Amino acid sequence: MLKICLGDKLYLAPIGDEKGRVLDIGCGTGIWAIEFADQHPSAEVIGTDLSPTQPTWVPPNIKFEIDDCEAPWTWPKPFTFIHTRYMAAAIASWPRLVSNVFTALAPGAWAEFQDFDLRYYSEDGSLRDELPVSKWARTLLQASRDFGRDPEPGVGLEGWMRGAGFEGVVARRFRLPIGPWARDGVLVEEGLEGFTLRLFTQVLKWDPEEVQVLLANVRKNLRDPKLHVQYDL
C-alpha cells in the first residue's frame, strides 16, 4: 500500500548512488529492508524491530537485530540513510526518536519517515459521527493516547525534523481511500481485530464480546461503497 502511494518506489529521498549503511527502524517482517537490499547489493542494510519475525533466507547484505528504537542509541558508526514507516500508535516520544535519527546520520545523509494520521474522515460528509466506524476510530485514537502513543504522527513529522536540526525537509501528504468506493481503495480489515482487541480490552477495559460486536458493525461500514472514508499518509 505504501509503495503504491510513492509511485511504486521504496523511498523518495534523493540518497544518490552510494547507499552505504542503511537502517530500517521498526522493520516488522523485513519486507522493505529485504527489497532495498535486493535493489542495492552494495549497501549494508540493518533492519531492527522488537520482535524476531523476519525470514532467515535473505540477501547477503542485510542483517536483522532485535532492538528498541526508544532505548538509548549505541550504533558505533553513522548511517547514510535511515528509514522508518508505519510507527503510528507505537512511539512514546517522536521528538526523541527523530533527534536520535539525526544524531546517527553521517554528514549529508538522509532520513525518511513514512507515517500516518490515523484520523478517519470523509470530504462529502458520508462518514457520520453516529456510525460504528466513526465510534471505533475515535475510541481507537483515544486508546492510543491513553496508552501514551501518538496515533497521528504524520502531521507532526515536519516540525519534529526541523526541530532536531534537519535541513531540506520535504513533507508530502497522500490521501488513502478506504473500502470499495475508490478504484484504489485500501482494505484495513486485515489485522483490525488483534490491534483493536489489545487497545480496547487492555487499555480501555472493554469486554471482548463488546469489542467483537463493534468490529462486526465496523466491517459492514467499511464494505459500504456509499461511505467515502479516507485517512492520510
QUIDAUR-V110473 format. One record per backbone hydrogen bond with DSSP energy under -1.0 kcal/mol. NH is the residue of the N-H (numbers start at 1). CO is the residue of the C=O. Records with the same first field share a line. If there is no record, write none. Layout:
NH = CO / CO
//
This chain:
5 = 1
6 = 2
7 = 4
8 = 3
15 = 13
19 = 17
22 = 44
23 = 81
24 = 46
25 = 83
27 = 48
30 = 27
34 = 30
35 = 31
36 = 32
37 = 33
38 = 34
39 = 35
40 = 36
43 = 40
44 = 20
45 = 61
46 = 22
47 = 63
48 = 24
49 = 65
53 = 51
58 = 56
62 = 59
63 = 45
65 = 47
67 = 49
71 = 68
79 = 104
80 = 21
81 = 21
82 = 110
83 = 23
84 = 112
86 = 114
89 = 150
90 = 87
97 = 93
98 = 94
99 = 95
100 = 96
101 = 97
102 = 98
103 = 99
104 = 100
105 = 102
106 = 79
109 = 106
110 = 80
112 = 82
114 = 84
117 = 232
118 = 151
121 = 230
128 = 126
131 = 128
135 = 131
136 = 132
137 = 133
138 = 134
139 = 135
140 = 136
141 = 137
142 = 138
143 = 139
144 = 140
145 = 141
146 = 142
147 = 143
148 = 145
149 = 144
150 = 91
154 = 116
156 = 153
157 = 153
160 = 156
161 = 157
162 = 158
163 = 159
164 = 160
166 = 161
176 = 231
178 = 229
179 = 186
185 = 182
186 = 177
192 = 189
195 = 191
196 = 192
197 = 193
198 = 194
199 = 195
200 = 196
201 = 197
202 = 198
203 = 199
204 = 199
206 = 200
211 = 207
212 = 208
213 = 209
214 = 210
215 = 211
216 = 212
217 = 213
218 = 214
219 = 215
220 = 216
221 = 217
222 = 218
223 = 219
224 = 221
227 = 224
229 = 227
230 = 121
231 = 176
232 = 117
233 = 174
//
